[in-house]
Each structure stands twice: as C-alpha cells, then as structure tokens.
Amino acid sequence: MEITVRKIEEKDNLEIASIIRSCFDDFNAPKSGTVYVDPTTDHLYDLFKEKKSALFVAQENEKLLGCCGIFPTEGLPEDCAELVKFYLHKNSRGKGIGRKLMEESISFAKDIGFKSIYIESLPEFSTAVSIYEKQGFKFLEKSLGNSGHSGCNLWMLKEL
C-alpha cells in the first residue's frame, strides 16, 4: 500500500467533501452547526488558499483516503492555528493514515511559526479524540475563536 500525502488540489473538492460527510453518517454524528452543512466543505481548495493554511490529503493510486489541515481561524490567538478537516474514508481507518496526515499538519503549523493548535470536535468522533489525546492535545472547558461550527461541543489545545 503506497500512500502519498500532498496538499489539496481543485480536482479533489468533491471526493473530499464526500469523505467528510460520510464520516458524520458512519458515526451517527449530529450535522447541524458543523462542517457537514458548511458550504465551504464543497470548495476546500479555495478555502485553503488562505495565508498560513494547508489541507493535506492522503492518496493511494488515484483514490483519496482522507484529509487533515491547519487553518488560522478567526478569533484565535495570533500564534494559534486550528487543526481542521481530520476525516478518513471508512476503509482507511486504523491503518496509520490519520496519524500520518495529522503529523504532516502539525509539522506544517510548527514550520510556519504557530505555537499552539486548537481542535473542535464531537464526542461521536471518539476514535479521533483518542488520537488527539495521543498527540498531546488537552481538553478545554470552552471554545476558542470563531469557527462558526456551533454544533461542536468538545475543544482541545496542544502547545507546540
């Protein structure tokens, strides 16, 4: 299995949006106030043209397996980025692909000078939450920044 990790390209938009939304279905997660209904989910290539942002995708041959990225979410402290769009196709879970994507994203954030990384999630994504904990993220009591995703009720932070 030859997995490559690269930045998102415009041609990836629909397939990545489909992977993201399928995760909500797979885990029976609430959709309101999340990326599931966020219109930018269908146009991630354009969203990640933002300065100090990157969305990485994992690919095997021509098939996309998942994504994870860094975004300078409005309202976060200047030296803090948000780890966003951490989603894997159901057939790609449990194989270390998510770890690879997350490590690439964290490395990118460090390289461009961020000092901490923030995450918003849902308890339904318990597998991802356990990965965040293994990567050194700590739970917060309230949200930071203004992601616009009011449906998320789990917040974490990692110092770099």
N, C-alpha and C positions, 0 to 999 in steps of 0.2 A: 504494500500500500504506500504509494508515493504521494505524500501530502505536501502541497505548497501553500505558503501564506503570503498574501500580497495585498496591496491596497485595492479598494473597490474601484471598479470601472463602471461606466454608464450602462453597459450591457448587462450588468449584474442586478440592476434595480428590482426587476420583477421577481426573480428567483429568491433573492434575499428577503424581500417583503413577504413572500410566501412562507419561507422558513420561519421568520419571526412570528407570523400569525399562527402557523401550525403549532408552535410551542404553547401558545395560550390554549389551544384546543387539546393538545396532548396532556397538559397538566390541569385542565379544567380551571384555569385562572380567570379571574374577573377581567373584563375587557375595557370597561368604562374608565376614562381618565388615564389610559395607558398608551403605549406605542401602537397597540392594536388598532386604535381608532385615529391615531395621529396621522394627518395627511402627508407629513414628511416621510413616513415609512415607505411610501411608494417612490420617493425621489432622494434616496440616501446619497447617491453620488453627488448631487448638487448640494445637499446639506453639508457634506464633509469637504466642501471646498473652503469652508470657514477656516480662517487662520488658526493655527495651533490645534487642529483636529485631524483625525485619521480614522478610517474604518477599515479594518483588516478582514479579509475573507480567507477561509481555508478551502482549498480546491483539490480534488483528486481527478486526474484527467480533465474533462470538461465540466464535471459536476461540482457545484458548490455545496459545501458541507455545513457552513456556519459562519458567524461573524462576531466581532468584538471591536470596540473602538474607544477613542478618547475624544471628549468634546469640552470646550471651555464654556460650560453652561452659565447663562446669565445669573448674576446674583451670588455666585460662589466667590470665596476669597480669590484674589488675583493669582495666587500661586497654587490654586487647587483646580483640578480638572475633574470631569465626571467620566467614569468608565460606563460606557453605554452599549446597547445592542449586543449583549452577550447571549447569543442564541445558536443552538445546534440542531440540525436535522435529526430526527429520532434515531436514524440508523448510524449516526456519527457520535452518539453519546457513549461515554465510558471507555473511550479509546485514547485519551490524552490530547485530543484535538482542541478541546476547550482550553486546557491548560496552555497549550502552545499559542493559541490566539490571545489569551489573557496576558501571558508573558510578553508577547510582542507589543501589546497595547501599553503595558506598564513601562516597558523599556522605552517606547516612544515618548511617553509622558516625562520620564526622567531626562531623556536626551534633550528635550526642548525646555527644560527648566522648571517643570511643575514640582512642588514639594509634597503634595498630598493628592489622593484620589478618593473621590466620593462615589457612592453607588446608591441607587434607589431600586428596590425590588419588591417582590411579593412573597409571602410565606409559601405559596403554592410552588414556587421555584426552589424548593428546599435543597435539591441537588446542587444548584448553582450557589446557593447561600453557603453550603458547606465548602465549596471550592473557594469562595471569597474568604471564609474564615481560615482555610489552609494557607491562603496567600497573605494573611496578616491583616485583613480588614477587621475592624472592631465596630460593634453596634453603637448607633447613636439613638438618643431619645426623640429627636425631631429632625425634620428635613432641613437641608441647606439649599440655597439657590432657588431658582425659578425654572424648573424643567417643564412645567405645565402638565406634568403627569400626576394629577391629584389622587389617582387611584392607587399609587404606590404607598405602602404603609410600613416599609422596612428600609432603614437607612444605615449605611456603613461608611467608614472612613479608614484610609490607610495612609500613614506617613511614609514618604519615600526616603 
